[in-house]
């Protein structure tokens, strides 16, 4: 999956603070799997970090 400039910037910000979280969130979004409460909390944490 190629990333837009904004998406790349988002993942770069998250990865600088928590690389594992960035990888997990990317996997969840790229795989298209159902978002469970656990994945939702990971995504919210990534958004907070990147914010």
N, C-alpha and C positions, 0 to 999 in steps of 0.2 A: 504494500500500500504506500503510494507516495504521499508525502505530507505537504500541506500548504505552509507558507511562511509563518502564519500565526500558530498553526498546530505544532510546528517544529520549535518555535519559541516557547510555547507552553510546556512541551515535554523537556526542553532544555532547562527551564527554570525548576521544574519538579525534580529532574534528575540531579541537579546540583545539590539539592538538599536531601533527597531520598531516592537513590537510583532504583532500588527494588520496587518502590511504590510506582515509579514511572513505568517500569517494565510491566508490572502487574496490570496497571490501568490500560496501557497500550494493548496488551494481550486481550483483555476483556473487550475492549472496543473493536479491535481488529478481527476477533474471532466471531463476533456477532452472536455470542451466547446470551442467554437470558440474564438480565441484571437482577441479582438477588440483593437483599439488604446488605450483605457483606461487601459486595462489589460497589453498591451505591455509596457506602461509607468511604471506601477507598477513593472513589471518584471525587467525592466532596472534599476529602482531605487534600487531594491533588489540586483541586480548584483553590482551596484556601492557601496552599503553599505558593501557587503561581500568581495569586491575586495581588 
